[in-house]
Amino acid sequence: MNELLQAIERFAQGTTIWVYLFIFFGKILEVSFGTLRIVLINRGERTVGSMIAIIEITLWLVVASSVLTGFREDFLKGIVYAVAFACGNYIGSWLDELFAFGLSSMQVVLPNMEAAKAAEECLRAKGFGLTSLDVHGRDDDRAMLMMTMQRKRLSEALTLVERSCPGAVVTVTDIKTQRGGYLERAVRKQLRNGK
């Protein structure tokens, strides 16, 4: 193990392009993992988030020590490290959108019950559970649809609402916990069926 650490130290003291690439991509990976870890923990996935933390801190130790080794003689390592930090944040947030962990809640305010029925039928046909309400705006009565869904399906739901009622007012929020309701039953059914 000691020989491995010495080999890493010798490598880190170098100024070849490989050292800069190692710092750049290592830091991007570390920050991307950090972003995903925070997202997962905030969404209640503590175990997975903690496992990612082990990878993240290991990468940080190796990459940061590579930058700090000989930093005074080669400040370019620090610049590469800083640029990679910014890129890692961008990539981490992109990965969050790609994986779409967790749940979202969507409220759709429609101009009338006819529009609500059309949107409701379209959404239910695609397997979305929802609740329909009569609501009162400042000037008229309106209809509202409330739904909770996996974030992975959010763009699909937004597209369906836009197609069925282009004038709808839509708000979306991320939620941490849901108890009961259609979504919970659907998830349990999928688990029983092995999907």
N, C-alpha and C positions, 0 to 999 in steps of 0.2 A: 504493500500500500504506500509505503514511504517513497518507493521508486516512482510510482505513478504520480505522486504529488510533485516530486522533483522534476519529472518530465514535463508536467503542466507548467511549472514555474519557469523552466528553461524556454518553453514555447512562448509563454506570455511575455518574456523579456525581449522577444524578437520584434523586428519592425517590418516583417514581410507582409505582403498583401493578405496572406492567410490569417495572420493575427487580427488584422482589421476586419476581415470578413467574419472571423469567429466572434469578435466583440459585437459586430453589427447584428448578425443573425441570432446570436445567443441572447442579446438584450431584447430583441424583438420577441423572441419566444418567451423570455421571462416576464415581460410586461403583458403580453397577450394572455399568458397563464394567470397572471395576477388579476387582470380584468375579469376573466371567466370565473376565477375563484370568488371574487367579490359578488358577482352576479348570482352565482350558485348559492352562496351563503345567505344572501339577502332573500332568495326565493325558498329558503328552508332546506336546501340540499347541503347540510353541514358535512356529512361524511365525504362526499365527492369533493367538496370544496377543500376539505382538510388534506385529502390525498394530493390534490393539485398543489397545495401549499408546499408540500415536501419537494416536488419538482421545481417549483418556483424559487424557493430559497436556495436550493442546490445550484441552480443556474445563476442566481444572483451572486453567490459566493465565488464561483469560478470566474464569471465574467467581470465582476467588480475587481477581483484580485488581479485579473489580466490588465485592467485599465490602470490600477494603482501601482502596479509594478513598472517602474521606470517612467512614471507620468511626467516628471520634470524634464526628462530628456526628450519625451515624445508626447507633446500635448495633443497631437492629432487623435490619439486614442480617446481622449476625453470628448473631443468633438464628435467622433464616430459614435461614442456611447450616448451622447445627448440626442443626436439625430435618431438613433435606433430607439431611444425611449419614446420619442414623439411618434415614430412609425408603429411601435408596439401598442400604444394607446389606440391609434386609429384601427389597426388590425384587430385588436381585442374587441373593440366596439362592433366592428363588422362581423366578427365571429359570433358575438352575442345575438345579432340580428339573424344570422344564418342558422344557428342552432335553435333560437327562439325558445329558451327554457321557460317553463312556468305557465301561468294563467293570465288572461286578460279579460277585462269586463268591457262590454261595449253597450252604449246607450244610443239609440237611434230615435230622433224626434221627427215625426212625419206630419205632413200638413193635415191629414184626415184619416179616418178609419179605412177607407177604401185603399189608400196607399199602404197603410199598415198591413192590411190583409194580403196585398200582392207581395210585399216584402216578406211577410211571415211565411207564406206558402213557399216562396222561393228558398228561403233559409231552411225551413223544416225539411224540404225535399232533399237538401244536401246534408241532413243529419244534425243541424244545429238546434239546440234546445233554447227556448226563449220564453219570456213572459211579456204579454201585451197589456198596456195600461192606457186608460183615458187620462190625458193631462190637460192643463189649462195654461195657455200662454197669456201674454198681456192683452192681446186683442181677440183671440179665438181659441176654440178647443182644438186640441191636437191629439195625436196618438204617439205612444212611445213603446219601443221594443227594448227589452233588457236581456243581455246574454252574457254568459261566462263561457270561455272556450280556452283550449290550449293556444298559446301564442303562435304556434306553428300554423294554425288555421286562420289567423287574424286577417291576412291579406285576402284570403278567399272570401271571408265574410264581408269585408269592405267592398270587394268587387261586386258581390251579389247585391248588396244594398245600393251601390251606385247604379247598377243596371236596372234594378226594379224601381228605384225612386231617386233620380238624380238630385232633387232638391232637398234631400234629407240632411238634417244636422246630426253629425256623428261625433261622439266623444269616446275615447278609449283610455282606460287606465289599467296599469299592471296591478295584479292583486297577489297577495302572498298566500292567503288561505281561503278555501271554500269548504263549507260543510253542507252536505245534503244536496238535493236537486238533481237535475237531469245529467249534468256532467259527471258527477260522482257515480251515479248508477251506470252510465255508459262506460266509464273507466273500469269499474268492477266487472262488468260483463265482458269487456275485452280481455281482462286478466283471466277470467274463467275459461274463455275460449282459446287462450294461448296466443292472442294477437298482440 
